[in-house]
Amino acid sequence: MNSLRIFVNPDHPYFEEIAYTMKIFTQNKKIHLYWVQNINEADLTIGSNPLFDIEVNENFYSGIKKSARTPNLNFKNECLIRTDSGKPDYLSTAFYMLNSLQEYDCHSRDDLGRFSFSNSYQYRFGNVQENLVQYCFDKIGEHPKLAHLQSPPSASLVFLSHDIDSIHGALLQDGFYLLKKGKPHLIFKLLWNELLQRPDWATFDKIMKMEDAYSFKSTFFWLVNRGRLSKREVNADYSIRSPLIQSAIGQVAASGWHNGIHKSISLESFRDEINECGFTPIANRNHYLKFNLPAHYDEIEKAGLKMDASLGFAEAYGFRNSYGLPFTPYDVTNRKPYSFVEVPLTIMDTTLYRYQKKKASTAAVELIDFLEKNKFNAVISILWHNNYFTRYKFQGYLALYKTLLAYFYENRWRSIQPEEIIKSYTL
């Protein structure tokens, strides 16, 4: 691994933020980073005037430090921060995007209280499918003092996961679908399976067999709390302690797959829900992708979890923080990295089916095109709910998932699980 000696004046007010971003950069580029206190010993210097190799906008960082949140930055004509002299500041832009600072203290939320895709710069500029932080890192890497340190781009990996929201919904949802399609005789089979305690949406074994055929493994995220909170918000329709669910959790672990917690929308803390799991999770994804930053990151840190996989837009597939790889988020209040890894969610079945209302065949073409453009420098995180592995209401989406698995297998993508992600991407 190549090494790089960097000088940033430790007395400058933005040293911690610059140091953090350069650690992510050198992690991305597979460069070993050294900090030096003597500018004459440095391979690369970073500062707030044109005399430094990399010039940054000091006002941007001063704004963060002053408010302990984020400066009032709203990309107008381009998704780029510039220095006072007008040059592109790719380092500061990467820091801003990477940590989703556009979402901090945003008071305009959707009906679930989430930061809305329509409020994002990705929506305004139509670039949610672009790995913009990687572009910033590549531009930084073009500096003459860095070009010789470049490593070949890394082949992309895939993180497969399944949020288990419902296992008993087939009787109502698939039943209503079959009634509309004029196939009421099939409803009896759904009812019979429920009576035998073999609900049609308990597809865990089916999922693992399907993935195993392609030599892949995935993560199952389980809800602890159950019941309806409002017309729009519903937790699980199963009990985490039921014999059926505990058996499934045990089978997942014994088979080499992974179990995580699916933080409910109830008021209990992470710690309270973790205590009810029946296993010790290291990874989380929030139900409905419902969270607000930076409070969510603070809660993950407090709970002692090592990985979170909640950072995705429900309304659009792509990169919510404009970055294709897992990363350690930055705590802007305490001015240091958190101790966990965030795995941005890239593709979700509900995005395609509910929000974008795409036919499975149309989605297949678009997703393969997206994957072809991201064959390097990414961990593509895919969420496919267990109910999309059935034949009725969500027909076509089972075949779509198989299409994605076949694409990954044929193109030699490797699946990655939480333990390896944590080891590889924790700062």
Contacts in CASP RR format, 6 or more apart in sequence:
PFRMAT RR
TARGET T0000
AUTHOR 0000-0000-0000
METHOD contacts of the structure
MODEL  1
MNSLRIFVNPDHPYFEEIAYTMKIFTQNKKIHLYWVQNINEADLTIGSNP
LFDIEVNENFYSGIKKSARTPNLNFKNECLIRTDSGKPDYLSTAFYMLNS
LQEYDCHSRDDLGRFSFSNSYQYRFGNVQENLVQYCFDKIGEHPKLAHLQ
SPPSASLVFLSHDIDSIHGALLQDGFYLLKKGKPHLIFKLLWNELLQRPD
WATFDKIMKMEDAYSFKSTFFWLVNRGRLSKREVNADYSIRSPLIQSAIG
QVAASGWHNGIHKSISLESFRDEINECGFTPIANRNHYLKFNLPAHYDEI
EKAGLKMDASLGFAEAYGFRNSYGLPFTPYDVTNRKPYSFVEVPLTIMDT
TLYRYQKKKASTAAVELIDFLEKNKFNAVISILWHNNYFTRYKFQGYLAL
YKTLLAYFYENRWRSIQPEEIIKSYTL
1 30 0 8 1.000
1 31 0 8 1.000
1 32 0 8 1.000
2 30 0 8 1.000
2 31 0 8 1.000
2 32 0 8 1.000
2 149 0 8 1.000
2 151 0 8 1.000
3 31 0 8 1.000
3 32 0 8 1.000
3 33 0 8 1.000
3 34 0 8 1.000
4 26 0 8 1.000
4 31 0 8 1.000
4 32 0 8 1.000
4 33 0 8 1.000
4 34 0 8 1.000
4 43 0 8 1.000
4 44 0 8 1.000
4 146 0 8 1.000
4 149 0 8 1.000
5 34 0 8 1.000
5 35 0 8 1.000
5 36 0 8 1.000
5 41 0 8 1.000
5 42 0 8 1.000
5 43 0 8 1.000
5 44 0 8 1.000
6 22 0 8 1.000
6 33 0 8 1.000
6 34 0 8 1.000
6 35 0 8 1.000
6 36 0 8 1.000
6 42 0 8 1.000
6 43 0 8 1.000
6 44 0 8 1.000
6 45 0 8 1.000
6 46 0 8 1.000
7 35 0 8 1.000
7 36 0 8 1.000
7 37 0 8 1.000
7 38 0 8 1.000
7 39 0 8 1.000
7 41 0 8 1.000
7 42 0 8 1.000
7 44 0 8 1.000
7 45 0 8 1.000
7 46 0 8 1.000
8 15 0 8 1.000
8 18 0 8 1.000
8 19 0 8 1.000
8 22 0 8 1.000
8 35 0 8 1.000
8 45 0 8 1.000
8 46 0 8 1.000
8 47 0 8 1.000
9 15 0 8 1.000
9 47 0 8 1.000
10 37 0 8 1.000
12 18 0 8 1.000
12 47 0 8 1.000
12 48 0 8 1.000
12 58 0 8 1.000
13 58 0 8 1.000
13 61 0 8 1.000
13 62 0 8 1.000
13 65 0 8 1.000
14 48 0 8 1.000
14 56 0 8 1.000
14 58 0 8 1.000
14 61 0 8 1.000
14 62 0 8 1.000
14 64 0 8 1.000
14 65 0 8 1.000
16 335 0 8 1.000
16 336 0 8 1.000
17 61 0 8 1.000
17 64 0 8 1.000
17 95 0 8 1.000
17 330 0 8 1.000
17 335 0 8 1.000
18 46 0 8 1.000
18 47 0 8 1.000
18 56 0 8 1.000
18 61 0 8 1.000
18 91 0 8 1.000
19 35 0 8 1.000
20 95 0 8 1.000
20 330 0 8 1.000
20 336 0 8 1.000
20 337 0 8 1.000
20 427 0 8 1.000
21 91 0 8 1.000
21 92 0 8 1.000
21 94 0 8 1.000
21 95 0 8 1.000
21 98 0 8 1.000
22 33 0 8 1.000
22 46 0 8 1.000
22 91 0 8 1.000
23 33 0 8 1.000
23 337 0 8 1.000
23 427 0 8 1.000
24 94 0 8 1.000
24 98 0 8 1.000
24 327 0 8 1.000
24 328 0 8 1.000
24 427 0 8 1.000
25 31 0 8 1.000
25 91 0 8 1.000
25 94 0 8 1.000
25 137 0 8 1.000
25 140 0 8 1.000
26 32 0 8 1.000
26 33 0 8 1.000
27 425 0 8 1.000
27 427 0 8 1.000
28 134 0 8 1.000
28 137 0 8 1.000
28 325 0 8 1.000
28 377 0 8 1.000
29 137 0 8 1.000
29 141 0 8 1.000
29 149 0 8 1.000
29 150 0 8 1.000
29 151 0 8 1.000
30 151 0 8 1.000
30 154 0 8 1.000
31 149 0 8 1.000
31 151 0 8 1.000
36 42 0 8 1.000
39 45 0 8 1.000
43 145 0 8 1.000
44 53 0 8 1.000
44 54 0 8 1.000
44 143 0 8 1.000
44 145 0 8 1.000
44 146 0 8 1.000
45 52 0 8 1.000
45 53 0 8 1.000
45 54 0 8 1.000
46 52 0 8 1.000
46 53 0 8 1.000
46 54 0 8 1.000
46 56 0 8 1.000
46 91 0 8 1.000
47 54 0 8 1.000
47 55 0 8 1.000
47 56 0 8 1.000
47 58 0 8 1.000
48 55 0 8 1.000
48 56 0 8 1.000
48 57 0 8 1.000
48 58 0 8 1.000
48 83 0 8 1.000
49 55 0 8 1.000
50 83 0 8 1.000
50 85 0 8 1.000
50 87 0 8 1.000
53 143 0 8 1.000
53 145 0 8 1.000
54 91 0 8 1.000
54 140 0 8 1.000
54 143 0 8 1.000
55 83 0 8 1.000
55 85 0 8 1.000
55 87 0 8 1.000
55 89 0 8 1.000
56 83 0 8 1.000
56 89 0 8 1.000
56 91 0 8 1.000
56 92 0 8 1.000
57 81 0 8 1.000
57 82 0 8 1.000
57 83 0 8 1.000
57 84 0 8 1.000
57 89 0 8 1.000
57 92 0 8 1.000
59 71 0 8 1.000
59 84 0 8 1.000
60 71 0 8 1.000
60 73 0 8 1.000
60 81 0 8 1.000
60 89 0 8 1.000
60 92 0 8 1.000
60 96 0 8 1.000
61 92 0 8 1.000
63 70 0 8 1.000
63 71 0 8 1.000
64 70 0 8 1.000
64 71 0 8 1.000
64 101 0 8 1.000
64 332 0 8 1.000
65 335 0 8 1.000
68 332 0 8 1.000
68 333 0 8 1.000
69 104 0 8 1.000
69 105 0 8 1.000
69 294 0 8 1.000
69 332 0 8 1.000
69 333 0 8 1.000
70 96 0 8 1.000
70 101 0 8 1.000
70 102 0 8 1.000
70 104 0 8 1.000
70 105 0 8 1.000
70 332 0 8 1.000
73 81 0 8 1.000
73 96 0 8 1.000
73 101 0 8 1.000
73 102 0 8 1.000
74 121 0 8 1.000
75 121 0 8 1.000
75 124 0 8 1.000
75 125 0 8 1.000
79 93 0 8 1.000
79 97 0 8 1.000
79 121 0 8 1.000
79 125 0 8 1.000
79 127 0 8 1.000
79 132 0 8 1.000
79 322 0 8 1.000
80 88 0 8 1.000
80 89 0 8 1.000
80 90 0 8 1.000
80 93 0 8 1.000
81 88 0 8 1.000
81 89 0 8 1.000
81 92 0 8 1.000
81 93 0 8 1.000
81 96 0 8 1.000
82 88 0 8 1.000
82 89 0 8 1.000
83 89 0 8 1.000
88 139 0 8 1.000
90 136 0 8 1.000
90 137 0 8 1.000
90 139 0 8 1.000
90 140 0 8 1.000
91 136 0 8 1.000
91 140 0 8 1.000
93 132 0 8 1.000
93 136 0 8 1.000
94 133 0 8 1.000
94 136 0 8 1.000
94 137 0 8 1.000
94 140 0 8 1.000
95 101 0 8 1.000
95 330 0 8 1.000
96 102 0 8 1.000
97 132 0 8 1.000
97 133 0 8 1.000
97 136 0 8 1.000
97 321 0 8 1.000
97 322 0 8 1.000
97 323 0 8 1.000
98 133 0 8 1.000
98 321 0 8 1.000
98 322 0 8 1.000
98 323 0 8 1.000
98 327 0 8 1.000
98 329 0 8 1.000
98 330 0 8 1.000
99 321 0 8 1.000
99 329 0 8 1.000
99 330 0 8 1.000
99 332 0 8 1.000
100 293 0 8 1.000
100 311 0 8 1.000
100 320 0 8 1.000
100 321 0 8 1.000
101 332 0 8 1.000
102 119 0 8 1.000
102 120 0 8 1.000
102 121 0 8 1.000
103 115 0 8 1.000
103 292 0 8 1.000
103 293 0 8 1.000
104 293 0 8 1.000
104 294 0 8 1.000
104 332 0 8 1.000
106 115 0 8 1.000
106 119 0 8 1.000
108 116 0 8 1.000
108 119 0 8 1.000
109 115 0 8 1.000
109 116 0 8 1.000
109 292 0 8 1.000
110 116 0 8 1.000
111 232 0 8 1.000
112 232 0 8 1.000
112 233 0 8 1.000
112 288 0 8 1.000
112 290 0 8 1.000
113 290 0 8 1.000
113 292 0 8 1.000
114 288 0 8 1.000
114 289 0 8 1.000
114 290 0 8 1.000
114 291 0 8 1.000
114 292 0 8 1.000
114 314 0 8 1.000
115 292 0 8 1.000
115 293 0 8 1.000
116 315 0 8 1.000
117 123 0 8 1.000
117 128 0 8 1.000
117 313 0 8 1.000
117 314 0 8 1.000
117 315 0 8 1.000
117 316 0 8 1.000
118 315 0 8 1.000
120 128 0 8 1.000
120 313 0 8 1.000
120 320 0 8 1.000
121 127 0 8 1.000
122 128 0 8 1.000
122 313 0 8 1.000
122 316 0 8 1.000
122 319 0 8 1.000
122 320 0 8 1.000
122 322 0 8 1.000
123 316 0 8 1.000
127 322 0 8 1.000
128 313 0 8 1.000
128 316 0 8 1.000
128 317 0 8 1.000
128 318 0 8 1.000
128 319 0 8 1.000
128 320 0 8 1.000
129 317 0 8 1.000
129 318 0 8 1.000
129 319 0 8 1.000
129 370 0 8 1.000
129 373 0 8 1.000
130 319 0 8 1.000
130 322 0 8 1.000
131 319 0 8 1.000
131 322 0 8 1.000
131 323 0 8 1.000
131 324 0 8 1.000
131 374 0 8 1.000
131 377 0 8 1.000
131 378 0 8 1.000
132 319 0 8 1.000
132 322 0 8 1.000
132 323 0 8 1.000
133 321 0 8 1.000
133 322 0 8 1.000
133 323 0 8 1.000
133 324 0 8 1.000
134 323 0 8 1.000
134 324 0 8 1.000
134 325 0 8 1.000
134 377 0 8 1.000
134 378 0 8 1.000
140 146 0 8 1.000
141 147 0 8 1.000
141 149 0 8 1.000
141 150 0 8 1.000
153 376 0 8 1.000
153 377 0 8 1.000
154 376 0 8 1.000
154 377 0 8 1.000
155 375 0 8 1.000
155 376 0 8 1.000
155 412 0 8 1.000
155 413 0 8 1.000
155 414 0 8 1.000
156 374 0 8 1.000
156 375 0 8 1.000
156 376 0 8 1.000
156 377 0 8 1.000
156 378 0 8 1.000
156 379 0 8 1.000
156 380 0 8 1.000
156 413 0 8 1.000
157 378 0 8 1.000
157 379 0 8 1.000
157 380 0 8 1.000
157 413 0 8 1.000
157 414 0 8 1.000
157 415 0 8 1.000
157 416 0 8 1.000
158 216 0 8 1.000
158 379 0 8 1.000
158 380 0 8 1.000
158 381 0 8 1.000
158 382 0 8 1.000
158 408 0 8 1.000
158 413 0 8 1.000
158 414 0 8 1.000
158 415 0 8 1.000
158 416 0 8 1.000
159 219 0 8 1.000
159 309 0 8 1.000
159 343 0 8 1.000
159 379 0 8 1.000
159 380 0 8 1.000
159 381 0 8 1.000
159 382 0 8 1.000
159 415 0 8 1.000
159 416 0 8 1.000
159 417 0 8 1.000
159 421 0 8 1.000
160 211 0 8 1.000
160 216 0 8 1.000
160 217 0 8 1.000
160 218 0 8 1.000
160 219 0 8 1.000
160 382 0 8 1.000
160 384 0 8 1.000
160 415 0 8 1.000
161 218 0 8 1.000
161 219 0 8 1.000
161 220 0 8 1.000
161 221 0 8 1.000
161 285 0 8 1.000
161 309 0 8 1.000
161 381 0 8 1.000
161 382 0 8 1.000
161 383 0 8 1.000
161 384 0 8 1.000
162 207 0 8 1.000
162 218 0 8 1.000
162 219 0 8 1.000
162 220 0 8 1.000
162 221 0 8 1.000
162 383 0 8 1.000
162 384 0 8 1.000
162 385 0 8 1.000
162 386 0 8 1.000
163 221 0 8 1.000
163 262 0 8 1.000
163 285 0 8 1.000
163 287 0 8 1.000
163 383 0 8 1.000
163 385 0 8 1.000
164 204 0 8 1.000
164 220 0 8 1.000
164 221 0 8 1.000
164 222 0 8 1.000
164 223 0 8 1.000
164 236 0 8 1.000
164 238 0 8 1.000
164 262 0 8 1.000
164 385 0 8 1.000
164 386 0 8 1.000
165 223 0 8 1.000
165 234 0 8 1.000
165 236 0 8 1.000
165 237 0 8 1.000
165 262 0 8 1.000
165 287 0 8 1.000
165 385 0 8 1.000
165 386 0 8 1.000
165 387 0 8 1.000
166 201 0 8 1.000
166 236 0 8 1.000
166 237 0 8 1.000
166 238 0 8 1.000
166 386 0 8 1.000
166 387 0 8 1.000
167 199 0 8 1.000
167 201 0 8 1.000
167 202 0 8 1.000
167 237 0 8 1.000
167 238 0 8 1.000
167 244 0 8 1.000
167 245 0 8 1.000
167 386 0 8 1.000
168 194 0 8 1.000
168 199 0 8 1.000
168 201 0 8 1.000
168 237 0 8 1.000
168 238 0 8 1.000
169 199 0 8 1.000
169 201 0 8 1.000
169 237 0 8 1.000
169 387 0 8 1.000
170 190 0 8 1.000
170 193 0 8 1.000
170 194 0 8 1.000
170 199 0 8 1.000
170 200 0 8 1.000
170 201 0 8 1.000
170 387 0 8 1.000
170 390 0 8 1.000
170 392 0 8 1.000
171 187 0 8 1.000
171 190 0 8 1.000
171 191 0 8 1.000
171 194 0 8 1.000
171 199 0 8 1.000
171 200 0 8 1.000
173 387 0 8 1.000
173 393 0 8 1.000
174 190 0 8 1.000
174 200 0 8 1.000
174 390 0 8 1.000
174 392 0 8 1.000
174 393 0 8 1.000
175 186 0 8 1.000
175 187 0 8 1.000
175 190 0 8 1.000
175 392 0 8 1.000
176 393 0 8 1.000
177 392 0 8 1.000
177 393 0 8 1.000
178 184 0 8 1.000
178 186 0 8 1.000
178 187 0 8 1.000
178 190 0 8 1.000
178 392 0 8 1.000
179 187 0 8 1.000
186 392 0 8 1.000
190 200 0 8 1.000
193 199 0 8 1.000
193 200 0 8 1.000
197 244 0 8 1.000
200 390 0 8 1.000
201 386 0 8 1.000
201 387 0 8 1.000
201 390 0 8 1.000
202 244 0 8 1.000
202 248 0 8 1.000
202 386 0 8 1.000
203 386 0 8 1.000
203 387 0 8 1.000
203 389 0 8 1.000
203 390 0 8 1.000
204 220 0 8 1.000
204 248 0 8 1.000
204 251 0 8 1.000
204 252 0 8 1.000
204 386 0 8 1.000
205 248 0 8 1.000
205 251 0 8 1.000
206 389 0 8 1.000
207 218 0 8 1.000
207 386 0 8 1.000
207 389 0 8 1.000
208 218 0 8 1.000
208 251 0 8 1.000
208 252 0 8 1.000
208 255 0 8 1.000
208 257 0 8 1.000
210 389 0 8 1.000
210 401 0 8 1.000
210 402 0 8 1.000
210 405 0 8 1.000
211 217 0 8 1.000
211 218 0 8 1.000
211 405 0 8 1.000
211 415 0 8 1.000
212 255 0 8 1.000
214 405 0 8 1.000
214 406 0 8 1.000
214 408 0 8 1.000
214 409 0 8 1.000
215 409 0 8 1.000
215 415 0 8 1.000
216 405 0 8 1.000
216 408 0 8 1.000
216 409 0 8 1.000
216 415 0 8 1.000
217 256 0 8 1.000
217 257 0 8 1.000
217 258 0 8 1.000
217 415 0 8 1.000
217 417 0 8 1.000
218 257 0 8 1.000
218 258 0 8 1.000
218 415 0 8 1.000
218 417 0 8 1.000
219 257 0 8 1.000
219 258 0 8 1.000
219 259 0 8 1.000
219 260 0 8 1.000
219 283 0 8 1.000
219 309 0 8 1.000
219 417 0 8 1.000
219 418 0 8 1.000
220 248 0 8 1.000
220 249 0 8 1.000
220 252 0 8 1.000
220 257 0 8 1.000
220 258 0 8 1.000
220 259 0 8 1.000
220 260 0 8 1.000
221 260 0 8 1.000
221 261 0 8 1.000
221 262 0 8 1.000
221 283 0 8 1.000
221 284 0 8 1.000
221 285 0 8 1.000
221 309 0 8 1.000
222 240 0 8 1.000
222 245 0 8 1.000
222 249 0 8 1.000
222 259 0 8 1.000
222 260 0 8 1.000
222 261 0 8 1.000
222 262 0 8 1.000
222 277 0 8 1.000
223 235 0 8 1.000
223 236 0 8 1.000
223 238 0 8 1.000
223 240 0 8 1.000
223 262 0 8 1.000
223 264 0 8 1.000
223 287 0 8 1.000
224 236 0 8 1.000
224 240 0 8 1.000
224 261 0 8 1.000
224 262 0 8 1.000
224 264 0 8 1.000
224 268 0 8 1.000
224 273 0 8 1.000
224 276 0 8 1.000
224 277 0 8 1.000
225 235 0 8 1.000
225 236 0 8 1.000
225 264 0 8 1.000
225 266 0 8 1.000
225 268 0 8 1.000
225 273 0 8 1.000
226 235 0 8 1.000
226 236 0 8 1.000
226 237 0 8 1.000
226 238 0 8 1.000
226 239 0 8 1.000
226 240 0 8 1.000
227 234 0 8 1.000
227 235 0 8 1.000
227 236 0 8 1.000
227 237 0 8 1.000
228 234 0 8 1.000
228 235 0 8 1.000
229 235 0 8 1.000
229 265 0 8 1.000
229 266 0 8 1.000
233 265 0 8 1.000
233 288 0 8 1.000
235 264 0 8 1.000
235 265 0 8 1.000
235 266 0 8 1.000
235 287 0 8 1.000
236 264 0 8 1.000
238 244 0 8 1.000
238 245 0 8 1.000
239 245 0 8 1.000
240 246 0 8 1.000
240 276 0 8 1.000
240 277 0 8 1.000
240 278 0 8 1.000
241 276 0 8 1.000
241 278 0 8 1.000
246 278 0 8 1.000
249 259 0 8 1.000
249 278 0 8 1.000
249 279 0 8 1.000
250 259 0 8 1.000
250 279 0 8 1.000
252 258 0 8 1.000
252 259 0 8 1.000
253 259 0 8 1.000
253 279 0 8 1.000
258 283 0 8 1.000
258 417 0 8 1.000
258 418 0 8 1.000
258 419 0 8 1.000
259 279 0 8 1.000
259 281 0 8 1.000
260 277 0 8 1.000
260 279 0 8 1.000
260 281 0 8 1.000
260 282 0 8 1.000
260 283 0 8 1.000
260 284 0 8 1.000
260 285 0 8 1.000
260 418 0 8 1.000
261 270 0 8 1.000
261 273 0 8 1.000
261 274 0 8 1.000
261 277 0 8 1.000
261 281 0 8 1.000
261 283 0 8 1.000
261 284 0 8 1.000
261 305 0 8 1.000
262 284 0 8 1.000
262 285 0 8 1.000
262 286 0 8 1.000
262 287 0 8 1.000
263 270 0 8 1.000
263 273 0 8 1.000
263 284 0 8 1.000
263 285 0 8 1.000
263 286 0 8 1.000
263 287 0 8 1.000
263 310 0 8 1.000
264 273 0 8 1.000
264 287 0 8 1.000
265 287 0 8 1.000
265 288 0 8 1.000
265 290 0 8 1.000
266 273 0 8 1.000
269 299 0 8 1.000
269 303 0 8 1.000
270 284 0 8 1.000
270 299 0 8 1.000
270 300 0 8 1.000
270 302 0 8 1.000
270 303 0 8 1.000
270 305 0 8 1.000
271 302 0 8 1.000
271 303 0 8 1.000
274 280 0 8 1.000
274 281 0 8 1.000
274 303 0 8 1.000
281 305 0 8 1.000
282 305 0 8 1.000
282 306 0 8 1.000
282 307 0 8 1.000
282 418 0 8 1.000
282 419 0 8 1.000
282 422 0 8 1.000
283 305 0 8 1.000
283 306 0 8 1.000
283 307 0 8 1.000
283 308 0 8 1.000
283 309 0 8 1.000
283 418 0 8 1.000
284 300 0 8 1.000
284 303 0 8 1.000
284 305 0 8 1.000
284 307 0 8 1.000
284 308 0 8 1.000
284 309 0 8 1.000
284 310 0 8 1.000
285 308 0 8 1.000
285 309 0 8 1.000
285 310 0 8 1.000
285 345 0 8 1.000
285 383 0 8 1.000
286 296 0 8 1.000
286 310 0 8 1.000
288 314 0 8 1.000
289 310 0 8 1.000
289 312 0 8 1.000
289 313 0 8 1.000
289 314 0 8 1.000
289 345 0 8 1.000
291 310 0 8 1.000
294 331 0 8 1.000
294 332 0 8 1.000
294 333 0 8 1.000
296 308 0 8 1.000
296 310 0 8 1.000
297 308 0 8 1.000
297 329 0 8 1.000
297 331 0 8 1.000
297 338 0 8 1.000
297 342 0 8 1.000
298 331 0 8 1.000
300 308 0 8 1.000
300 338 0 8 1.000
300 340 0 8 1.000
301 331 0 8 1.000
301 338 0 8 1.000
301 339 0 8 1.000
301 340 0 8 1.000
304 339 0 8 1.000
304 340 0 8 1.000
305 340 0 8 1.000
306 339 0 8 1.000
306 340 0 8 1.000
306 341 0 8 1.000
306 418 0 8 1.000
306 422 0 8 1.000
306 426 0 8 1.000
307 326 0 8 1.000
307 340 0 8 1.000
307 341 0 8 1.000
307 342 0 8 1.000
307 343 0 8 1.000
307 418 0 8 1.000
307 421 0 8 1.000
307 422 0 8 1.000
308 340 0 8 1.000
308 341 0 8 1.000
308 342 0 8 1.000
308 343 0 8 1.000
309 342 0 8 1.000
309 343 0 8 1.000
309 345 0 8 1.000
309 381 0 8 1.000
310 342 0 8 1.000
310 345 0 8 1.000
311 320 0 8 1.000
311 321 0 8 1.000
311 342 0 8 1.000
311 343 0 8 1.000
311 344 0 8 1.000
311 345 0 8 1.000
312 318 0 8 1.000
312 320 0 8 1.000
312 344 0 8 1.000
312 345 0 8 1.000
312 346 0 8 1.000
312 348 0 8 1.000
313 320 0 8 1.000
313 351 0 8 1.000
314 348 0 8 1.000
314 350 0 8 1.000
314 351 0 8 1.000
314 355 0 8 1.000
315 351 0 8 1.000
315 355 0 8 1.000
315 356 0 8 1.000
316 351 0 8 1.000
316 355 0 8 1.000
316 356 0 8 1.000
317 346 0 8 1.000
317 347 0 8 1.000
317 348 0 8 1.000
317 351 0 8 1.000
317 352 0 8 1.000
317 367 0 8 1.000
317 370 0 8 1.000
318 346 0 8 1.000
318 347 0 8 1.000
318 370 0 8 1.000
319 344 0 8 1.000
319 346 0 8 1.000
320 344 0 8 1.000
320 345 0 8 1.000
321 344 0 8 1.000
323 344 0 8 1.000
324 344 0 8 1.000
324 346 0 8 1.000
324 374 0 8 1.000
324 377 0 8 1.000
324 378 0 8 1.000
324 379 0 8 1.000
324 380 0 8 1.000
325 377 0 8 1.000
325 378 0 8 1.000
325 379 0 8 1.000
325 425 0 8 1.000
326 341 0 8 1.000
326 342 0 8 1.000
326 343 0 8 1.000
326 344 0 8 1.000
326 379 0 8 1.000
326 421 0 8 1.000
326 424 0 8 1.000
326 425 0 8 1.000
327 341 0 8 1.000
327 342 0 8 1.000
327 425 0 8 1.000
328 337 0 8 1.000
328 338 0 8 1.000
328 339 0 8 1.000
328 340 0 8 1.000
328 341 0 8 1.000
328 342 0 8 1.000
328 425 0 8 1.000
328 426 0 8 1.000
328 427 0 8 1.000
329 337 0 8 1.000
329 338 0 8 1.000
329 340 0 8 1.000
329 342 0 8 1.000
330 336 0 8 1.000
330 337 0 8 1.000
330 338 0 8 1.000
331 337 0 8 1.000
331 338 0 8 1.000
337 427 0 8 1.000
339 426 0 8 1.000
340 422 0 8 1.000
340 426 0 8 1.000
341 421 0 8 1.000
341 422 0 8 1.000
341 425 0 8 1.000
341 426 0 8 1.000
343 379 0 8 1.000
343 381 0 8 1.000
343 421 0 8 1.000
344 381 0 8 1.000
345 381 0 8 1.000
345 383 0 8 1.000
346 378 0 8 1.000
346 380 0 8 1.000
346 381 0 8 1.000
346 382 0 8 1.000
347 367 0 8 1.000
347 370 0 8 1.000
347 380 0 8 1.000
347 381 0 8 1.000
347 382 0 8 1.000
347 383 0 8 1.000
348 382 0 8 1.000
348 383 0 8 1.000
348 384 0 8 1.000
349 383 0 8 1.000
349 384 0 8 1.000
349 385 0 8 1.000
349 388 0 8 1.000
349 394 0 8 1.000
349 397 0 8 1.000
349 400 0 8 1.000
349 401 0 8 1.000
350 383 0 8 1.000
350 385 0 8 1.000
352 358 0 8 1.000
352 360 0 8 1.000
352 363 0 8 1.000
352 397 0 8 1.000
352 400 0 8 1.000
353 388 0 8 1.000
353 394 0 8 1.000
353 397 0 8 1.000
356 363 0 8 1.000
358 366 0 8 1.000
360 395 0 8 1.000
360 396 0 8 1.000
360 397 0 8 1.000
360 399 0 8 1.000
360 400 0 8 1.000
361 396 0 8 1.000
363 400 0 8 1.000
364 400 0 8 1.000
364 403 0 8 1.000
364 404 0 8 1.000
367 400 0 8 1.000
367 404 0 8 1.000
368 403 0 8 1.000
368 407 0 8 1.000
371 380 0 8 1.000
371 404 0 8 1.000
371 407 0 8 1.000
374 380 0 8 1.000
375 411 0 8 1.000
379 416 0 8 1.000
379 421 0 8 1.000
382 404 0 8 1.000
384 397 0 8 1.000
384 401 0 8 1.000
387 393 0 8 1.000
387 394 0 8 1.000
388 394 0 8 1.000
388 397 0 8 1.000
388 398 0 8 1.000
388 401 0 8 1.000
389 398 0 8 1.000
389 401 0 8 1.000
390 398 0 8 1.000
391 398 0 8 1.000
407 413 0 8 1.000
408 415 0 8 1.000
END
